[in-house]
Amino acid sequence: MEELKAVTEEISEGQKRKEETRQEIEEIKPECRKLKEEIMIISKQIMIISKQIDCNQIKANLMLSILKAREDKNFAQAAQLTQLLRFVD
C-alpha cells in the first residue's frame, strides 16, 4: 500500500510539473511571436541596406570608369557610362 501511495504521489508530481511546464510555454509564446516579428523587420532592413550598398558600389565603379574614360579622352564611352549611371538607383 505504501508503494502504491508513493507511486501515485510520483505520478501526481509528474503531472503537476508537466502542467507547470505547459503553462510556462504558453506564457513564452507571445514573446516568441513578437521576437519573430522583430527578426523579420530587421531582416528586411538588412536586405534594403545590402541592396543600397550594392547600388552604391556600382555607382562608385561607374564613376571611376567615367573618370578613367575622360582621362583617356574617350568621351563617347564616358557619355555612355554617364547615361548608365543615371539609370542606376
Biopython code that builds the backbone (N, CA, C, O; Angstrom):
import numpy as np
from Bio.PDB.StructureBuilder import StructureBuilder

atoms = [
    (1, "MET", "N", (0.821, -1.190, 0.000)),
    (1, "MET", "CA", (0.000, 0.000, 0.000)),
    (1, "MET", "C", (0.869, 1.260, 0.000)),
    (1, "MET", "O", (0.575, 2.234, -0.693)),
    (2, "GLU", "N", (1.939, 1.220, 0.786)),
    (2, "GLU", "CA", (2.872, 2.357, 0.851)),
    (2, "GLU", "C", (3.486, 2.621, -0.518)),
    (2, "GLU", "O", (3.609, 3.769, -0.945)),
    (3, "GLU", "N", (3.872, 1.540, -1.203)),
    (3, "GLU", "CA", (4.465, 1.678, -2.528)),
    (3, "GLU", "C", (3.480, 2.290, -3.507)),
    (3, "GLU", "O", (3.842, 3.166, -4.293)),
    (4, "LEU", "N", (2.262, 1.841, -3.463)),
    (4, "LEU", "CA", (1.220, 2.367, -4.334)),
    (4, "LEU", "C", (0.997, 3.847, -4.075)),
    (4, "LEU", "O", (0.821, 4.628, -5.009)),
    (5, "LYS", "N", (1.005, 4.227, -2.813)),
    (5, "LYS", "CA", (0.828, 5.641, -2.447)),
    (5, "LYS", "C", (2.006, 6.480, -2.960)),
    (5, "LYS", "O", (1.811, 7.588, -3.459)),
    (6, "ALA", "N", (3.222, 5.950, -2.834)),
    (6, "ALA", "CA", (4.419, 6.656, -3.302)),
    (6, "ALA", "C", (4.392, 6.813, -4.820)),
    (6, "ALA", "O", (4.725, 7.878, -5.340)),
    (7, "VAL", "N", (4.001, 5.769, -5.526)),
    (7, "VAL", "CA", (3.920, 5.822, -6.981)),
    (7, "VAL", "C", (2.846, 6.819, -7.406)),
    (7, "VAL", "O", (3.042, 7.584, -8.351)),
    (8, "THR", "N", (1.735, 6.810, -6.721)),
    (8, "THR", "CA", (0.641, 7.741, -7.030)),
    (8, "THR", "C", (1.097, 9.182, -6.826)),
    (8, "THR", "O", (0.800, 10.052, -7.646)),
    (9, "GLU", "N", (1.814, 9.435, -5.740)),
    (9, "GLU", "CA", (2.339, 10.781, -5.476)),
    (9, "GLU", "C", (3.349, 11.187, -6.545)),
    (9, "GLU", "O", (3.377, 12.337, -6.984)),
    (10, "GLU", "N", (4.181, 10.225, -6.960)),
    (10, "GLU", "CA", (5.173, 10.496, -8.000)),
    (10, "GLU", "C", (4.485, 10.870, -9.309)),
    (10, "GLU", "O", (4.883, 11.819, -9.984)),
    (11, "ILE", "N", (3.462, 10.120, -9.651)),
    (11, "ILE", "CA", (2.707, 10.409, -10.879)),
    (11, "ILE", "C", (2.044, 11.769, -10.772)),
    (11, "ILE", "O", (2.043, 12.541, -11.731)),
    (12, "SER", "N", (1.489, 12.063, -9.629)),
    (12, "SER", "CA", (0.830, 13.346, -9.410)),
    (12, "SER", "C", (1.819, 14.493, -9.545)),
    (12, "SER", "O", (1.516, 15.515, -10.161)),
    (13, "GLU", "N", (3.000, 14.322, -8.968)),
    (13, "GLU", "CA", (4.046, 15.343, -9.078)),
    (13, "GLU", "C", (4.468, 15.525, -10.536)),
    (13, "GLU", "O", (4.656, 16.650, -11.000)),
    (14, "GLY", "N", (4.614, 14.418, -11.246)),
    (14, "GLY", "CA", (4.989, 14.485, -12.656)),
    (14, "GLY", "C", (3.948, 15.237, -13.475)),
    (14, "GLY", "O", (4.289, 16.043, -14.341)),
    (15, "GLN", "N", (2.688, 14.970, -13.197)),
    (15, "GLN", "CA", (1.617, 15.662, -13.906)),
    (15, "GLN", "C", (1.601, 17.148, -13.557)),
    (15, "GLN", "O", (1.329, 17.998, -14.405)),
    (16, "LYS", "N", (1.892, 17.440, -12.311)),
    (16, "LYS", "CA", (1.928, 18.841, -11.875)),
    (16, "LYS", "C", (3.066, 19.584, -12.591)),
    (16, "LYS", "O", (2.884, 20.706, -13.065)),
    (17, "ARG", "N", (4.243, 18.943, -12.662)),
    (17, "ARG", "CA", (5.375, 19.561, -13.354)),
    (17, "ARG", "C", (5.081, 19.733, -14.847)),
    (17, "ARG", "O", (5.449, 20.734, -15.464)),
    (18, "LYS", "N", (4.412, 18.734, -15.400)),
    (18, "LYS", "CA", (4.051, 18.805, -16.814)),
    (18, "LYS", "C", (3.108, 19.985, -17.064)),
    (18, "LYS", "O", (3.282, 20.712, -18.042)),
    (19, "GLU", "N", (2.139, 20.179, -16.218)),
    (19, "GLU", "CA", (1.192, 21.288, -16.352)),
    (19, "GLU", "C", (1.896, 22.627, -16.153)),
    (19, "GLU", "O", (1.609, 23.587, -16.869)),
    (20, "GLU", "N", (2.816, 22.704, -15.185)),
    (20, "GLU", "CA", (3.575, 23.937, -14.968)),
    (20, "GLU", "C", (4.419, 24.276, -16.200)),
    (20, "GLU", "O", (4.502, 25.432, -16.615)),
    (21, "THR", "N", (5.034, 23.256, -16.768)),
    (21, "THR", "CA", (5.841, 23.453, -17.968)),
    (21, "THR", "C", (4.968, 23.934, -19.122)),
    (21, "THR", "O", (5.353, 24.838, -19.862)),
    (22, "ARG", "N", (3.798, 23.332, -19.273)),
    (22, "ARG", "CA", (2.874, 23.733, -20.333)),
    (22, "ARG", "C", (2.466, 25.197, -20.152)),
    (22, "ARG", "O", (2.402, 25.947, -21.125)),
    (23, "GLN", "N", (2.193, 25.601, -18.916)),
    (23, "GLN", "CA", (1.822, 26.992, -18.641)),
    (23, "GLN", "C", (2.972, 27.943, -18.959)),
    (23, "GLN", "O", (2.758, 29.011, -19.532)),
    (24, "GLU", "N", (4.187, 27.556, -18.587)),
    (24, "GLU", "CA", (5.352, 28.388, -18.885)),
    (24, "GLU", "C", (5.520, 28.569, -20.391)),
    (24, "GLU", "O", (5.830, 29.663, -20.862)),
    (25, "ILE", "N", (5.315, 27.494, -21.135)),
    (25, "ILE", "CA", (5.424, 27.567, -22.595)),
    (25, "ILE", "C", (4.368, 28.515, -23.150)),
    (25, "ILE", "O", (4.668, 29.326, -24.025)),
    (26, "GLU", "N", (3.151, 28.424, -22.659)),
    (26, "GLU", "CA", (2.077, 29.305, -23.122)),
    (26, "GLU", "C", (2.388, 30.768, -22.798)),
    (26, "GLU", "O", (2.038, 31.660, -23.571)),
    (27, "GLU", "N", (3.037, 31.017, -21.672)),
    (27, "GLU", "CA", (3.401, 32.381, -21.297)),
    (27, "GLU", "C", (4.507, 32.928, -22.204)),
    (27, "GLU", "O", (4.567, 34.131, -22.458)),
    (28, "ILE", "N", (5.372, 32.050, -22.686)),
    (28, "ILE", "CA", (6.504, 32.455, -23.511)),
    (28, "ILE", "C", (6.097, 32.668, -24.974)),
    (28, "ILE", "O", (6.725, 33.462, -25.674)),
    (29, "LYS", "N", (5.058, 31.972, -25.444)),
    (29, "LYS", "CA", (4.656, 32.028, -26.846)),
    (29, "LYS", "C", (4.457, 33.446, -27.386)),
    (29, "LYS", "O", (4.962, 33.745, -28.468)),
    (30, "PRO", "N", (3.735, 34.343, -26.672)),
    (30, "PRO", "CA", (3.574, 35.705, -27.222)),
    (30, "PRO", "C", (4.912, 36.428, -27.411)),
    (30, "PRO", "O", (5.109, 37.145, -28.393)),
    (31, "GLU", "N", (5.809, 36.232, -26.475)),
    (31, "GLU", "CA", (7.129, 36.860, -26.585)),
    (31, "GLU", "C", (7.886, 36.300, -27.790)),
    (31, "GLU", "O", (8.566, 37.041, -28.499)),
    (32, "CYS", "N", (7.766, 34.998, -28.017)),
    (32, "CYS", "CA", (8.415, 34.374, -29.177)),
    (32, "CYS", "C", (7.856, 34.946, -30.472)),
    (32, "CYS", "O", (8.610, 35.239, -31.400)),
    (33, "ARG", "N", (6.530, 35.109, -30.537)),
    (33, "ARG", "CA", (5.917, 35.684, -31.741)),
    (33, "ARG", "C", (6.427, 37.106, -31.972)),
    (33, "ARG", "O", (6.731, 37.493, -33.100)),
    (34, "LYS", "N", (6.514, 37.871, -30.893)),
    (34, "LYS", "CA", (6.991, 39.250, -31.005)),
    (34, "LYS", "C", (8.446, 39.276, -31.502)),
    (34, "LYS", "O", (8.793, 40.077, -32.370)),
    (35, "LEU", "N", (9.280, 38.410, -30.957)),
    (35, "LEU", "CA", (10.678, 38.346, -31.381)),
    (35, "LEU", "C", (10.783, 37.934, -32.848)),
    (35, "LEU", "O", (11.624, 38.456, -33.580)),
    (36, "LYS", "N", (9.933, 36.999, -33.283)),
    (36, "LYS", "CA", (9.921, 36.581, -34.676)),
    (36, "LYS", "C", (9.596, 37.759, -35.583)),
    (36, "LYS", "O", (10.240, 37.953, -36.614)),
    (37, "GLU", "N", (8.598, 38.540, -35.197)),
    (37, "GLU", "CA", (8.215, 39.717, -35.983)),
    (37, "GLU", "C", (9.361, 40.721, -36.052)),
    (37, "GLU", "O", (9.635, 41.283, -37.112)),
    (38, "GLU", "N", (10.026, 40.946, -34.925)),
    (38, "GLU", "CA", (11.149, 41.872, -34.893)),
    (38, "GLU", "C", (12.292, 41.372, -35.772)),
    (38, "GLU", "O", (12.945, 42.162, -36.454)),
    (39, "ILE", "N", (12.532, 40.073, -35.758)),
    (39, "ILE", "CA", (13.581, 39.489, -36.593)),
    (39, "ILE", "C", (13.246, 39.688, -38.067)),
    (39, "ILE", "O", (14.127, 39.995, -38.870)),
    (40, "MET", "N", (11.977, 39.515, -38.423)),
    (40, "MET", "CA", (11.559, 39.716, -39.810)),
    (40, "MET", "C", (11.777, 41.168, -40.239)),
    (40, "MET", "O", (12.244, 41.428, -41.348)),
    (41, "ILE", "N", (11.441, 42.103, -39.364)),
    (41, "ILE", "CA", (11.632, 43.528, -39.664)),
    (41, "ILE", "C", (13.114, 43.829, -39.857)),
    (41, "ILE", "O", (13.499, 44.504, -40.812)),
    (42, "ILE", "N", (13.934, 43.328, -38.951)),
    (42, "ILE", "CA", (15.383, 43.554, -39.034)),
    (42, "ILE", "C", (15.945, 42.922, -40.303)),
    (42, "ILE", "O", (16.798, 43.515, -40.963)),
    (43, "SER", "N", (15.476, 41.724, -40.651)),
    (43, "SER", "CA", (15.949, 41.053, -41.862)),
    (43, "SER", "C", (15.622, 41.875, -43.099)),
    (43, "SER", "O", (16.452, 42.010, -43.998)),
    (44, "LYS", "N", (14.407, 42.426, -43.143)),
    (44, "LYS", "CA", (14.022, 43.264, -44.282)),
    (44, "LYS", "C", (14.898, 44.509, -44.352)),
    (44, "LYS", "O", (15.310, 44.920, -45.436)),
    (45, "GLN", "N", (15.181, 45.107, -43.205)),
    (45, "GLN", "CA", (16.041, 46.293, -43.179)),
    (45, "GLN", "C", (17.448, 45.954, -43.653)),
    (45, "GLN", "O", (18.067, 46.733, -44.378)),
    (46, "ILE", "N", (17.943, 44.811, -43.251)),
    (46, "ILE", "CA", (19.276, 44.378, -43.678)),
    (46, "ILE", "C", (19.308, 44.175, -45.188)),
    (46, "ILE", "O", (20.279, 44.548, -45.846)),
    (47, "MET", "N", (18.242, 43.582, -45.742)),
    (47, "MET", "CA", (18.177, 43.381, -47.186)),
    (47, "MET", "C", (18.180, 44.719, -47.921)),
    (47, "MET", "O", (18.852, 44.867, -48.941)),
    (48, "ILE", "N", (17.428, 45.694, -47.405)),
    (48, "ILE", "CA", (17.379, 47.016, -48.031)),
    (48, "ILE", "C", (18.756, 47.674, -47.987)),
    (48, "ILE", "O", (19.227, 48.218, -48.985)),
    (49, "ILE", "N", (19.391, 47.618, -46.827)),
    (49, "ILE", "CA", (20.722, 48.213, -46.675)),
    (49, "ILE", "C", (21.724, 47.523, -47.595)),
    (49, "ILE", "O", (22.563, 48.179, -48.212)),
    (50, "SER", "N", (21.634, 46.213, -47.682)),
    (50, "SER", "CA", (22.537, 45.457, -48.554)),
    (50, "SER", "C", (22.366, 45.879, -50.010)),
    (50, "SER", "O", (23.348, 46.047, -50.733)),
    (51, "LYS", "N", (21.120, 46.050, -50.433)),
    (51, "LYS", "CA", (20.869, 46.496, -51.810)),
    (51, "LYS", "C", (21.423, 47.903, -52.026)),
    (51, "LYS", "O", (21.972, 48.203, -53.086)),
    (52, "GLN", "N", (21.279, 48.761, -51.019)),
    (52, "GLN", "CA", (21.815, 50.117, -51.131)),
    (52, "GLN", "C", (23.333, 50.098, -51.243)),
    (52, "GLN", "O", (23.917, 50.848, -52.026)),
    (53, "ILE", "N", (23.961, 49.244, -50.461)),
    (53, "ILE", "CA", (25.423, 49.122, -50.518)),
    (53, "ILE", "C", (25.854, 48.643, -51.900)),
    (53, "ILE", "O", (26.794, 49.178, -52.487)),
    (54, "ASP", "N", (25.154, 47.622, -52.417)),
    (54, "ASP", "CA", (25.471, 47.119, -53.756)),
    (54, "ASP", "C", (25.312, 48.222, -54.801)),
    (54, "ASP", "O", (26.160, 48.392, -55.677)),
    (55, "CYS", "N", (24.223, 48.961, -54.694)),
    (55, "CYS", "CA", (23.951, 50.041, -55.640)),
    (55, "CYS", "C", (25.037, 51.119, -55.555)),
    (55, "CYS", "O", (25.511, 51.613, -56.578)),
    (56, "ASN", "N", (25.420, 51.474, -54.344)),
    (56, "ASN", "CA", (26.475, 52.477, -54.158)),
    (56, "ASN", "C", (27.804, 52.003, -54.732)),
    (56, "ASN", "O", (28.565, 52.793, -55.290)),
    (57, "GLN", "N", (28.077, 50.709, -54.594)),
    (57, "GLN", "CA", (29.317, 50.153, -55.147)),
    (57, "GLN", "C", (29.304, 50.232, -56.670)),
    (57, "GLN", "O", (30.311, 50.563, -57.297)),
    (58, "ILE", "N", (28.149, 49.923, -57.253)),
    (58, "ILE", "CA", (28.028, 50.005, -58.715)),
    (58, "ILE", "C", (28.221, 51.450, -59.167)),
    (58, "ILE", "O", (28.931, 51.715, -60.137)),
    (59, "LYS", "N", (27.587, 52.379, -58.459)),
    (59, "LYS", "CA", (27.733, 53.801, -58.807)),
    (59, "LYS", "C", (29.191, 54.244, -58.717)),
    (59, "LYS", "O", (29.693, 54.936, -59.603)),
    (60, "ALA", "N", (29.854, 53.850, -57.662)),
    (60, "ALA", "CA", (31.258, 54.232, -57.477)),
    (60, "ALA", "C", (32.117, 53.674, -58.609)),
    (60, "ALA", "O", (32.984, 54.369, -59.141)),
    (61, "ASN", "N", (31.870, 52.419, -58.972)),
    (61, "ASN", "CA", (32.634, 51.812, -60.068)),
    (61, "ASN", "C", (32.372, 52.534, -61.389)),
    (61, "ASN", "O", (33.290, 52.775, -62.173)),
    (62, "LEU", "N", (31.102, 52.876, -61.620)),
    (62, "LEU", "CA", (30.783, 53.614, -62.846)),
    (62, "LEU", "C", (31.465, 54.977, -62.856)),
    (62, "LEU", "O", (32.010, 55.392, -63.879)),
    (63, "MET", "N", (31.438, 55.674, -61.723)),
    (63, "MET", "CA", (32.077, 56.992, -61.654)),
    (63, "MET", "C", (33.571, 56.892, -61.920)),
    (63, "MET", "O", (34.143, 57.723, -62.625)),
    (64, "LEU", "N", (34.196, 55.873, -61.353)),
    (64, "LEU", "CA", (35.631, 55.683, -61.621)),
    (64, "LEU", "C", (35.871, 55.382, -63.089)),
    (64, "LEU", "O", (36.842, 55.864, -63.672)),
    (65, "SER", "N", (34.992, 54.587, -63.692)),
    (65, "SER", "CA", (35.130, 54.281, -65.116)),
    (65, "SER", "C", (34.934, 55.526, -65.966)),
    (65, "SER", "O", (35.618, 55.709, -66.973)),
    (66, "ILE", "N", (34.005, 56.378, -65.565)),
    (66, "ILE", "CA", (33.789, 57.642, -66.292)),
    (66, "ILE", "C", (35.041, 58.514, -66.218)),
    (66, "ILE", "O", (35.490, 59.072, -67.220)),
    (67, "LEU", "N", (35.591, 58.618, -65.013)),
    (67, "LEU", "CA", (36.813, 59.418, -64.860)),
    (67, "LEU", "C", (37.958, 58.853, -65.699)),
    (67, "LEU", "O", (38.716, 59.602, -66.316)),
    (68, "LYS", "N", (38.073, 57.532, -65.713)),
    (68, "LYS", "CA", (39.132, 56.886, -66.495)),
    (68, "LYS", "C", (38.912, 57.135, -67.989)),
    (68, "LYS", "O", (39.859, 57.421, -68.722)),
    (69, "ALA", "N", (37.653, 57.025, -68.435)),
    (69, "ALA", "CA", (37.350, 57.265, -69.857)),
    (69, "ALA", "C", (37.670, 58.707, -70.230)),
    (69, "ALA", "O", (38.223, 58.962, -71.300)),
    (70, "ARG", "N", (37.330, 59.645, -69.366)),
    (70, "ARG", "CA", (37.641, 61.061, -69.641)),
    (70, "ARG", "C", (39.147, 61.295, -69.664)),
    (70, "ARG", "O", (39.668, 62.037, -70.496)),
    (71, "GLU", "N", (39.826, 60.646, -68.734)),
    (71, "GLU", "CA", (41.286, 60.777, -68.672)),
    (71, "GLU", "C", (41.924, 60.262, -69.968)),
    (71, "GLU", "O", (42.908, 60.812, -70.464)),
    (72, "ASP", "N", (41.328, 59.189, -70.494)),
    (72, "ASP", "CA", (41.831, 58.607, -71.742)),
    (72, "ASP", "C", (41.265, 59.327, -72.976)),
    (72, "ASP", "O", (41.508, 58.920, -74.112)),
    (73, "LYS", "N", (40.511, 60.393, -72.729)),
    (73, "LYS", "CA", (39.886, 61.183, -73.799)),
    (73, "LYS", "C", (38.906, 60.358, -74.635)),
    (73, "LYS", "O", (38.693, 60.624, -75.817)),
    (74, "ASN", "N", (38.328, 59.370, -74.001)),
    (74, "ASN", "CA", (37.317, 58.528, -74.653)),
    (74, "ASN", "C", (35.944, 59.062, -74.235)),
    (74, "ASN", "O", (35.267, 58.480, -73.387)),
    (75, "PHE", "N", (35.552, 60.174, -74.844)),
    (75, "PHE", "CA", (34.343, 60.884, -74.430)),
    (75, "PHE", "C", (33.062, 60.136, -74.793)),
    (75, "PHE", "O", (32.038, 60.302, -74.130)),
    (76, "ALA", "N", (33.114, 59.327, -75.825)),
    (76, "ALA", "CA", (31.934, 58.532, -76.201)),
    (76, "ALA", "C", (31.629, 57.514, -75.095)),
    (76, "ALA", "O", (30.484, 57.350, -74.675)),
    (77, "GLN", "N", (32.680, 56.842, -74.641)),
    (77, "GLN", "CA", (32.492, 55.875, -73.563)),
    (77, "GLN", "C", (32.069, 56.584, -72.277)),
    (77, "GLN", "O", (31.209, 56.087, -71.550)),
    (78, "ALA", "N", (32.658, 57.720, -71.997)),
    (78, "ALA", "CA", (32.292, 58.492, -70.807)),
    (78, "ALA", "C", (30.813, 58.883, -70.858)),
    (78, "ALA", "O", (30.117, 58.836, -69.844)),
    (79, "ALA", "N", (30.338, 59.269, -72.051)),
    (79, "ALA", "CA", (28.930, 59.637, -72.209)),
    (79, "ALA", "C", (28.026, 58.429, -71.987)),
    (79, "ALA", "O", (26.981, 58.548, -71.347)),
    (80, "GLN", "N", (28.417, 57.270, -72.509)),
    (80, "GLN", "CA", (27.623, 56.049, -72.324)),
    (80, "GLN", "C", (27.566, 55.657, -70.839)),
    (80, "GLN", "O", (26.511, 55.307, -70.310)),
    (81, "LEU", "N", (28.707, 55.725, -70.200)),
    (81, "LEU", "CA", (28.760, 55.365, -68.776)),
    (81, "LEU", "C", (27.950, 56.349, -67.932)),
    (81, "LEU", "O", (27.316, 55.964, -66.950)),
    (82, "THR", "N", (27.978, 57.623, -68.327)),
    (82, "THR", "CA", (27.202, 58.640, -67.616)),
    (82, "THR", "C", (25.711, 58.350, -67.760)),
    (82, "THR", "O", (24.957, 58.472, -66.795)),
    (83, "GLN", "N", (25.283, 57.964, -68.968)),
    (83, "GLN", "CA", (23.878, 57.594, -69.180)),
    (83, "GLN", "C", (23.507, 56.390, -68.307)),
    (83, "GLN", "O", (22.446, 56.357, -67.683)),
    (84, "LEU", "N", (24.391, 55.425, -68.280)),
    (84, "LEU", "CA", (24.163, 54.220, -67.469)),
    (84, "LEU", "C", (24.065, 54.590, -65.982)),
    (84, "LEU", "O", (23.234, 54.051, -65.251)),
    (85, "LEU", "N", (24.914, 55.501, -65.556)),
    (85, "LEU", "CA", (24.920, 55.930, -64.165)),
    (85, "LEU", "C", (23.559, 56.532, -63.766)),
    (85, "LEU", "O", (23.105, 56.366, -62.634)),
    (86, "ARG", "N", (22.933, 57.218, -64.696)),
    (86, "ARG", "CA", (21.634, 57.833, -64.409)),
    (86, "ARG", "C", (20.549, 56.804, -64.128)),
    (86, "ARG", "O", (19.583, 57.079, -63.416)),
    (87, "PHE", "N", (20.723, 55.602, -64.703)),
    (87, "PHE", "CA", (19.719, 54.557, -64.534)),
    (87, "PHE", "C", (19.930, 53.721, -63.276)),
    (87, "PHE", "O", (19.029, 53.001, -62.847)),
    (88, "VAL", "N", (21.091, 53.816, -62.701)),
    (88, "VAL", "CA", (21.393, 53.019, -61.511)),
    (88, "VAL", "C", (20.768, 53.696, -60.302)),
    (88, "VAL", "O", (21.062, 54.849, -59.987)),
    (89, "ASP", "N", (19.903, 52.952, -59.639)),
    (89, "ASP", "CA", (19.282, 53.510, -58.433)),
    (89, "ASP", "C", (18.729, 52.493, -57.549)),
    (89, "ASP", "O", (18.177, 52.822, -56.498)),
]
sb = StructureBuilder()
sb.init_structure("model")
sb.init_model(0)
sb.init_chain("A")
sb.init_seg("    ")
for serial, (resi, resn, name, xyz) in enumerate(atoms, 1):
    if name == "N":
        sb.init_residue(resn, " ", resi, " ")
    sb.init_atom(name, np.array(xyz, "f"), 0.0, 1.0, " ", f" {name:<3s}", serial, name[0])
structure = sb.get_structure()
